[in-house]
Amino acid sequence: MEFEYRPSLLYRFKEIDKLFQGGNRNIQIHYNSIIVVENSSKKTILLLDNVICMAIAKTVRT
């Protein structure tokens, strides 16, 4: 499997509360606040999150 670094692929369009200030750590809150802004049709995106400490793979269909 080949990986490609794409820092502008995702964009957080909805501000969320700071977690260190008691913000909600529910994964769905984060998931629903991020959109894909680059064409990634039918590619798998691996998102590594240092706060929740888990990896999420999602296939994007645009």
Contacts in CASP RR format, 6 or more apart in sequence:
PFRMAT RR
TARGET T0000
AUTHOR 0000-0000-0000
METHOD contacts of the structure
MODEL  1
MEFEYRPSLLYRFKEIDKLFQGGNRNIQIHYNSIIVVENSSKKTILLLDN
VICMAIAKTVRT
3 46 0 8 1.000
6 38 0 8 1.000
6 40 0 8 1.000
8 37 0 8 1.000
8 38 0 8 1.000
9 36 0 8 1.000
9 37 0 8 1.000
9 38 0 8 1.000
9 40 0 8 1.000
9 45 0 8 1.000
10 34 0 8 1.000
10 35 0 8 1.000
10 36 0 8 1.000
10 37 0 8 1.000
10 45 0 8 1.000
10 47 0 8 1.000
11 34 0 8 1.000
11 35 0 8 1.000
11 36 0 8 1.000
11 37 0 8 1.000
12 33 0 8 1.000
12 34 0 8 1.000
13 33 0 8 1.000
13 34 0 8 1.000
13 35 0 8 1.000
14 32 0 8 1.000
14 33 0 8 1.000
15 33 0 8 1.000
16 23 0 8 1.000
16 24 0 8 1.000
16 29 0 8 1.000
16 30 0 8 1.000
16 33 0 8 1.000
17 23 0 8 1.000
17 24 0 8 1.000
19 25 0 8 1.000
19 51 0 8 1.000
25 51 0 8 1.000
25 52 0 8 1.000
27 52 0 8 1.000
27 54 0 8 1.000
27 56 0 8 1.000
30 49 0 8 1.000
30 52 0 8 1.000
31 56 0 8 1.000
36 45 0 8 1.000
36 60 0 8 1.000
36 62 0 8 1.000
39 62 0 8 1.000
40 60 0 8 1.000
40 62 0 8 1.000
41 60 0 8 1.000
41 61 0 8 1.000
41 62 0 8 1.000
42 59 0 8 1.000
42 60 0 8 1.000
42 61 0 8 1.000
43 59 0 8 1.000
43 60 0 8 1.000
44 57 0 8 1.000
44 58 0 8 1.000
44 59 0 8 1.000
44 60 0 8 1.000
45 57 0 8 1.000
45 58 0 8 1.000
45 59 0 8 1.000
45 60 0 8 1.000
46 55 0 8 1.000
46 56 0 8 1.000
46 57 0 8 1.000
47 55 0 8 1.000
47 56 0 8 1.000
47 57 0 8 1.000
47 58 0 8 1.000
48 55 0 8 1.000
49 55 0 8 1.000
49 56 0 8 1.000
END
